[in-house]
Amino acid sequence: MKIFRRYKSGRGVVLHLGDCLDLLHQLPSSSVDLTITSPPYCMGKEYERTDRLNCFVEAHLRILPEIIRVTKTGGSICWQVGHHIRKGVATPLDYVVNDLMRQWQQIVLRNRIIWTFGHGLHGSNRFSGRHETILWYSKGDSYKFNLDDVRVPQKYPGKRFYKGVKKGEFSCNPLGKNPGDVWELPNVKAHHIEKTNHPCQFPVALAQRLIRALTNKGDIVLDPFIGSGTTAAAAILESRCIIGAEKKEKYYRTAIRRINDASSQTLAYRPLEKPIQDPDPRSEVARNPFVITNGKEKINGNGTENGSRSSHFPLFDRQTRGNHTRTIHRPG
Ligand SMILES: C[S@@+](CC[C@H](N)C(=O)[O-])C[C@H]1O[C@@H](n2cnc3c(N)ncnc32)[C@H](O)[C@@H]1O
């Protein structure tokens, strides 16, 4: 697959190594159908120079006018962010982005999508963070929304109307239901099939669902902070054009590799349709070695004995690990 470094109309894949503003300045006004991106959160990551919230705002004041300029009327902008946390103070970055976006009247918020995932750091002073958000904006009042391309299976597909003229007929859409605005997609951690050398990838499936819903084949997708090239890989899987920028060469190279893998259909990725896995209850790691039998703590340390749970609630009342002792209270 030919990957161009500079933008020219009609080029299918453009990947700029350097500052995204240099790329954006090359793009004509109203040339992009969809932007999907996750900007640096200014949390002191290795690809960031700062951990200050005001730097996040300043960077957005520079980039957002350009993103809006290059977006076609009827196009969409999807901004994926989490929280900024400094000295224990959490600021939801979607609040910050939305405050900035409100100055453009033609930019309309359509959804605030919660992306939730089961794994991550375990908090000890706050609830562990298990979601981030995607703000979806359209430019103007009309926009593409290909709902049928992103429907998901219903819980009860055999349900029927129980009254009215359609009584007895199946009530659900045979193509499936709207996926809603809470998306559970595993995040890309160590054992995820998509993991690369990038510390903060979003999953291919997240970009794929947005691309399918908000663009048509051949449309132009932009990611100004492309990192490991996730948006690019998803765009190629979905037969869309991609324009992106990455300032760090090691991630730029990863993006090139993933673009080539996507185009030769050898990309390692987790399909959007794949259900979230429940742990196999027979596996050793899924079995609890600390069980309560008749109110007594029993240690099943070697993992070979099947312990029976005497209650649905805490699997053990007192847990001792190293120097830390936690007491878990039973309800009622
Ligand atoms: C949160 S990561 C994006 C990760 C990406 N969504 C993925 O799945 O791999 C942000 C990326 O933007 C890059 N970056 C930061 N500032 C940039 C700039 N001014 N121009 C281009 N890339 C930049 C960083 O090096 C980093 O790889």
The ligand as an SDF file (V2000), in Angstrom:
LIG
                    3D

 27 29  0  0  0  0  0  0  0  0999 V2000
   -3.1770    9.4690   23.1860 C   0  0  0  0  0  0  0  0  0  0  0  0
   -1.9970    9.1370   21.9590 S   0  0  0  0  0  0  0  0  0  0  0  0
   -2.9830    8.5320   20.6230 C   0  0  0  0  0  0  0  0  0  0  0  0
   -3.0150    7.0250   20.5770 C   0  0  0  0  0  0  0  0  0  0  0  0
   -3.7960    6.4520   19.4110 C   0  0  0  0  0  0  0  0  0  0  0  0
   -5.2150    6.7360   19.5220 N   0  0  0  0  0  0  0  0  0  0  0  0
   -3.5730    4.9490   19.3000 C   0  0  0  0  0  0  0  0  0  0  0  0
   -4.5570    4.1800   19.3810 O   0  0  0  0  0  0  0  0  0  0  0  0
   -2.4200    4.5360   19.1690 O   0  0  0  0  0  0  0  0  0  0  0  0
   -1.5400   10.7310   21.3890 C   0  0  0  0  0  0  0  0  0  0  0  0
   -0.4120   10.6890   20.3650 C   0  0  0  0  0  0  0  0  0  0  0  0
   -0.2530   12.0000   19.8180 O   0  0  0  0  0  0  0  0  0  0  0  0
    1.1230   12.2300   19.5680 C   0  0  0  0  0  0  0  0  0  0  0  0
    1.2880   13.7020   19.5280 N   0  0  0  0  0  0  0  0  0  0  0  0
    1.3290   14.5660   20.5690 C   0  0  0  0  0  0  0  0  0  0  0  0
    1.4070   15.8310   20.1410 N   0  0  0  0  0  0  0  0  0  0  0  0
    1.4030   15.7870   18.7790 C   0  0  0  0  0  0  0  0  0  0  0  0
    1.4190   16.7660   17.7570 C   0  0  0  0  0  0  0  0  0  0  0  0
    1.4850   18.0530   18.0750 N   0  0  0  0  0  0  0  0  0  0  0  0
    1.3670   16.3480   16.4830 N   0  0  0  0  0  0  0  0  0  0  0  0
    1.3070   15.0360   16.1790 C   0  0  0  0  0  0  0  0  0  0  0  0
    1.2880   14.0500   17.0970 N   0  0  0  0  0  0  0  0  0  0  0  0
    1.3210   14.4150   18.3840 C   0  0  0  0  0  0  0  0  0  0  0  0
    1.8210   11.5260   20.7140 C   0  0  0  0  0  0  0  0  0  0  0  0
    3.1710   11.2030   20.3820 O   0  0  0  0  0  0  0  0  0  0  0  0
    0.9330   10.2850   20.9060 C   0  0  0  0  0  0  0  0  0  0  0  0
    1.4330    9.1870   20.1820 O   0  0  0  0  0  0  0  0  0  0  0  0
  1  2  1  0
  2  3  1  0
  2 10  1  0
  3  4  1  0
  4  5  1  0
  5  6  1  0
  5  7  1  0
  7  8  2  0
  7  9  1  0
 10 11  1  0
 11 12  1  0
 11 26  1  0
 12 13  1  0
 13 14  1  0
 13 24  1  0
 14 15  1  0
 14 23  1  0
 15 16  2  0
 16 17  1  0
 17 18  1  0
 17 23  2  0
 18 19  1  0
 18 20  2  0
 20 21  1  0
 21 22  2  0
 22 23  1  0
 24 25  1  0
 24 26  1  0
 26 27  1  0
M  CHG  2   2   1   9  -1
M  END
$$$$
